[in-house]
Amino acid sequence: MDAEGRLIGVNTAILSQSGGNLGIGFAIPVNLARSVMESLINHGHVVRGYLGVNIQDVQPAMASHFGMEGSTGALIADVVPGSPADAAGLQAGDVVVEFGGKKIKDSRHLKLVVGQSAPNQGYGLEINRGGELTAIEVSLDELSDKGSQWASQSGRNAESYWPGDMQLEELTPELRRQFQIPSRIKGILVSGVKQGGAAWQAGVRPGAVIREINQLPVASLADLDGMQLGDGESLVRIWYKGASNYRVIRSEPLG
């Protein structure tokens, strides 16, 4: 409570070195607690909106690749097939900057706003697509189990070695089974990453699938031929352990 006795949060945990009630407390904001309470009263369970995207924050190093000056908003790394986002025409690489009239700060903010939005209703989105702002309408579903639809080397000789200290291979049925990669994921497999190298520092690990480089689709090793990686860095879209995301890898241009 605040100094005037108004409820501002509900305690959920405490970090205490003594084991008592003295320490650092953690609480759920009262607005979130109220929405959960009202949902339980009205529906018997918590109802949350479902958009159907895999999102991440826009890192400062990524902003220029998407034609942005700042780094606010939520970057869409993947769209679930058949989801409300898919039906609305949202794409990987879109940056959601506004949802339902609310400016979006980052990926966590978008998750909160969508979760608190009622399903089966239309909402206006503003997205940055290639540096241009575009308005899109979307109707949310109700979140259920839909979200669940979504470093060792392979032991094979790598077919290629790419700047950024990665060993790459064509994605075969055998490797798909080994790394549990769905058939809908197209790209080339990262079978090895040099520890401490540029790709490793960017968070790329063996078993990842490179889907795009500088927003150009990559389906095979042949797609790398002649590809220019300007300014010593590349925006790489990867799939890893069930989720897609973007990474910036600093490297020398391909020769």
C-alpha positions, 0 to 999 in steps of 0.5 A: 500500500502507499502512504494513503492506504491505497493498494498498489500491488500484491506481494508474491515473494521476498528475498530475505537473508534471515528467512524472516519477513525483512528483505526485498519484496516482489509484487504484482502491480495492482492493475494486473492483479485486478484484471486477473481477479475480474477474469476469474470472476467473469469466466472462471479462468484467466482469459488472455489475448493471443496474437501468434508471434515470436518477438524480441527487443530491437537492439541498437545494432539492429535498428538501422537494418530495419530502417529505424532511428530508435530502438523502441518497439517489439521486433517480430522474429517469427509468425505462427502459421494460422495465427491471428498475426498470420491472418493479418499479414504480419511478417518476420522483420516487422516492428510493432510500435503501437497496439490498440492505441498504446505505444509499445516500448519493447517486447515485454510491453507488447506481451503484457498489452496483448495478454490484457486485451480481450480475444475476438475483438479487433485492434489496430497495430502500427508497424515499421516495415522496412522503414515505413509505418503501416497500419494493420488490423488484427483480431486476437484469439484466446491464449490456450496451448497454442504457444506450445506449437512452437551445443554439440556438433552434428558429427558430420564434415561441414560443407562450408565455413562462413565468416563469423566462425561458423561451420554450415551444412545443408539441412538434410532429413537426418539432421532435422531429426537429430536437432528436432527441426520442423519441416516448415523451417527452411535454411542452413544448419549451423553445425559448429561455432568457434567459441569466442568468435563473432557468431558465438558472441552474438549468441549463435550455437550449434543446432541453429538454422540460419533462415535469413541474412540481411533480410534475404532468405537463405535456403541452401549453401548456394545462396551464400555465393556472392552475398555481400555483408556490408559494413562488417556486420550482418543481420541474421535471422536464426531458428533455435530450439523452437523459436526464431530471433535476430542476431547481429554478427560482425564479420568480414565480407564474403570473398 
